[in-house]
């Protein structure tokens, strides 16, 4: 079960990079343009999230380190992956946040989450599940 959850987590994480994650729309009333970001773009630029009070991107760091600690299961991996899961849940606060987009004053609002975000959250949950199984199946 542990191996299945770890493998599922890694595959879901990689899949989430190729899927649409979030749509940003222009906040200017005369403009009606929007752009959808895919997982790879969010992974590349998501560390800017604290500028709009969103810390979900940092779950990736805890997920990676927690995954490495799964090699020798213990409480450390469970704690790290618990933090990753809590940070990942911060994703749900993103819609409605407005970010300064460029130096010319353009602002864009995160208007919707897409299925890539949910696949990424499932990857986080699978790895957390692997840590729980590892701890209690020793």
C-alpha positions in Angstrom: 0.0 0.0 0.0 2.8 2.4 0.9 4.6 1.8 -2.4 1.4 2.3 -4.3 0.7 5.6 -2.6 4.2 6.9 -3.2 4.1 5.9 -6.8 0.6 7.4 -7.2 1.8 10.7 -5.6 4.7 11.1 -7.9 2.7 10.3 -11.0 -0.1 12.6 -10.0 2.4 15.4 -9.3 4.0 15.0 -12.7 0.5 14.9 -14.3 -0.5 18.1 -12.5 2.4 19.9 -14.2 0.8 19.3 -17.6 -2.8 20.3 -16.6 -4.4 23.7 -16.3 -4.3 24.9 -12.7 -5.6 28.5 -12.4 -7.1 31.3 -14.6 -6.2 34.9 -14.1 -8.5 37.6 -15.5 -7.7 41.3 -16.0 -9.3 43.6 -13.4 -9.7 46.5 -15.8 -13.4 46.8 -16.7 -12.6 47.6 -20.4 -10.5 44.5 -20.8 -12.0 41.1 -21.1 -8.9 38.9 -21.3 -7.8 36.1 -19.2 -5.0 33.6 -19.1 -4.8 30.1 -17.8 -1.7 28.8 -16.1 -0.6 25.2 -16.3 1.1 23.4 -13.5 4.6 23.9 -14.8 4.1 27.7 -14.8 2.7 27.7 -11.3 5.7 25.5 -10.1 8.1 28.0 -11.8 6.5 31.2 -10.5 4.4 30.1 -7.6 6.9 31.3 -5.0 5.6 34.8 -5.7 2.4 33.6 -3.9 3.1 35.4 -0.6 2.7 38.7 -2.4 -1.0 37.8 -2.5 -1.1 36.1 0.8 -1.0 32.5 -0.6 1.6 30.0 0.6 0.4 26.9 -1.2 3.5 26.7 -3.4 5.7 26.0 -0.4 4.0 22.7 0.0 6.1 21.5 -2.8 9.3 21.9 -0.8 7.8 20.1 2.2 6.5 17.4 -0.1 9.9 16.9 -1.7 11.8 16.7 1.6 9.1 14.6 3.3 9.2 12.2 0.4 13.0 11.8 0.8 12.4 11.0 4.5 10.0 8.3 3.5 13.0 6.2 2.5 13.4 5.6 6.3 9.9 6.0 7.6 9.3 7.8 10.8 7.7 10.7 12.5 9.9 13.2 10.5 8.3 12.4 7.2 4.8 12.5 8.8 5.4 15.9 10.2 6.9 17.3 7.0 4.1 15.9 4.8 1.5 17.2 7.3 2.9 20.6 6.8 2.9 20.1 3.1 -0.8 19.1 3.2 -1.8 22.1 5.3 0.1 24.5 3.0 -1.5 22.8 0.0 -4.9 23.4 1.4 -4.1 27.1 1.2 -4.8 26.7 -2.6 -8.5 27.1 -1.9 -7.9 30.7 -0.8 -6.4 31.7 -4.2 -9.6 32.5 -6.2 -10.5 36.2 -5.7 -6.9 37.3 -4.9 -5.6 40.2 -7.0 -2.0 40.5 -7.9 0.1 43.3 -9.4 1.0 41.9 -12.8 3.6 44.2 -14.2 5.3 47.5 -13.6 2.7 49.4 -15.6 0.1 48.8 -12.9 -1.9 46.0 -14.5 -3.6 43.8 -12.0 -5.1 40.4 -12.5 -7.4 38.4 -10.3 -7.2 34.6 -9.8 -10.7 33.8 -11.0 -10.9 30.0 -11.0 -9.0 26.8 -10.0 -8.9 24.0 -12.6 -8.6 20.3 -12.3 -4.8 20.5 -12.3 -4.9 22.0 -8.8 -7.1 19.2 -7.6 -4.7 16.6 -9.1 -1.8 18.3 -7.3 -3.7 18.3 -4.0 -4.4 14.6 -4.5 -0.7 14.0 -5.0 0.0 15.8 -1.7 -2.7 13.7 0.0 -1.3 10.4 -1.4 2.2 11.1 0.0 0.7 12.1 3.3 -1.2 8.8 3.3 2.0 7.0 2.5 3.6 8.6 5.6 0.7 7.5 7.8 0.8 4.0 6.5 4.6 3.8 6.9 4.4 5.0 10.5 1.6 2.6 11.6 2.7 -0.5 9.6 6.2 -0.8 11.1 
